[in-house]
């Protein structure tokens, strides 16, 4: 399936199913959001990486216009729908301030492995414990997918985009597991180092070396 969608490029990665709140202040995007909300149609958020609009993005729908200010600025709530690939950017559209794109929608398998996802979640819990952060996911553990947790394991923008480019849930889970497996030992070592530094200068209760032992 190929179609035209308005686009709102941003320096972030949005995943299908993700809830994203946005403050809209530029005239072109105020026009885009108003039209999409009135016509109940989606718009695309392609990722901007290193000042370049990436090939992939996520179609989102406006779920709520929370606030409209006197100057036309808006606070809106959106939800990711599905991943798209840009075939052609249409920079100028007659009578529109915003740009658009011709896109298609790659097949995207949602079939993962529950045991593998449990390992991913175990790693995430360990990661968050080491970092002393608390994150409550809005789904039961057995319903969580890679998209639900990818923003919460310290990936760079480029790595988050790599997740977006993977079109099977099983491979996305494997990617997350590998990342956590690399990061956890580093964080553990850092915690050990911090503890050594903290204890330096304290009175130590140590056994002396026994030459006769």
N, C-alpha and C positions, 0 to 999 in steps of 0.2 A: 504493500500500500504506500502510495506517494501522495503527499499533499503540501499545501502552503500553510505556514503558521507565522504569526508575529513572533519576534524574538526579543528577549530582554537579556543580553549577555551580562554575566556577573562573574567576579573572581571567586567563585565557589562551585562546589559540585553538589547537585541535588539528586537524591535517589528516589526511585519509585516508592510510594507509600510515605515519604517523608513530609512532615508538616513544617512549613517555612513561613515565618512572619516577615513582612517587608514594609518599609516606610518608603512611599513613592513621592518623589518631589520634582523630578524632571518633567517638563511639559510633554515630551514625547511619550514617556511612560505613564503619565496621568491619562493621556489619550488612549494608550494601549489597554490599560487596566479597565477604564470605563467601558470601552467597546467590548472587551472580552466578558466583563461582568454582565453587561446588558444583553449580549447575544448568547451568553452561557457557553462560550467556547474557550478552549485552552490556549496557552501561549508557551513558547519554548524558552528555557533558560540554558543556553549553551555555556560551558565553562570557559572563562578567559584565563589562559595560562601564559605567563611571560608576555603579556600585552598582545596576545593573539587569540582570536576566537577559535576554540577547538572544534573538531569535527562532530563530537558527541555532546549531547545534552539531555535534559529531561523535560518532557511535556508536563506542565502543571495546570491545575485548574484553580480558579479563585473560589474559595469556600466561604469567605466572609469579608466584607468591607467593614472593618471595625470602627473606623473613624474617618470623617472627612473634615478637613480644616477649612477655614474661611478662604484661604488662598488656593484651595483645590488640592493640596497635599493630602495623601491618604495613608492610613495604616491598614494593611490587608493581611488576610491569612490565605495561604495556598497549600495545595497538596500535590506531591509528585504522582504522575500517572504512569508514564512509560518512557523508556529510553528512545531517543531518535538519533539519526545520523544526518548531518547536513549534506545535501547534494549540491546546493547552490545558494549563496547568500544574495538576497535582493535588497540592496542598500537603499534604494529610493522607490517608494510606493506612491502613486498619485493621491494627493489630498491627505496623506498620512505623514506624521512626524517621525514615526518609528520605522524600523527596518523589519524584514522578514526573511524567510528561507524556505526553499523547497526541501522537504525532508522525507526519509522513509523510516520504518520502524523495524530494526533487526529482531529476528526471533530471539527470545530470551527465556531460557529454561529456568523455572522456579524450583525444580526438583533437586533438593540437597540431601545430605546425609545427617540424620538426627544425632547419631553418636559423635560425628565430627563436630557438629555445632555445639554439642555439650562440652567438648574439649576446648573449643574456642571460648565459650562462656566461662569455663574454669580459668583459662588464661586471663581473660578480661578482668575477672574478679580479683585474681592475684595482682594484676597490673594496677588496678584501682586501689587495692589495699596498700601497695608500696608507695603509690603517689598520694595516699591519704585523700582521695576524692570519693564522693558518693554519687552514684548515678542510678536512678530508678527507671528502668525501662517500662513503657506503658503496656507491654504485652506479657502474658505468661511466658516463662522461659522456653517452653516447648513450642511456642509460636514464633519465636524470634528468628529473623533471617539475617544474612550478611548485611543487607541494606540498613537494617535497624541499628546495627552496632558499629558500622564502619567509621562513623564520625567520632567514636569514643575510644579509640585505641592509639591516638597520636600520629596518625598518618599525615604526611605532607599533602599539599594540594595535588601534586603530581601523582602521588600514590592513590589518593582518593579517586582521581580520574582513571587510573589503571583499573580500579575496581569497577568503575562505570563501564569500562571497555570490555569487561569479561561477561560473556553472555550465557554462562551457566552458573547456577547457584553452587553446585559442587566445587567448581574451580574458584569461585569467590571465597568459599569457606576455607579451602586449602591456602589461598593467598593470606587470609587473616591469620590462620594458624601459624604459617611460616613467619609472618611479621612478629607475632607475639613471642614466638620461640626465640627470635633474635633479640628482642627488646628486653624480655624478662631477666636474663642473666646480667645484662648491662646495668639494669636498675638495681638488681640485688647487690651487685658489686659496689655500686655507688652508695647504697644504704650502708654497707659494711664499712666503706671508707669514711662516711660521715660519722659513724659510730666511733671509729678509731680516733678521728679528729676530736670528737666531743670528749672522749675519755682522756686525751693527752693532757697531762698536768694534774690529773686527779691522783689521790693516794691509791696505790695499787697493792692488792693483797696477793702476792705471787710466791710460789715455792722456789727456794734457791736450788741451784744445781748441786747435787750431792756427788762429790768426787769418789766417795766410797761406795756408791750405790751399784 
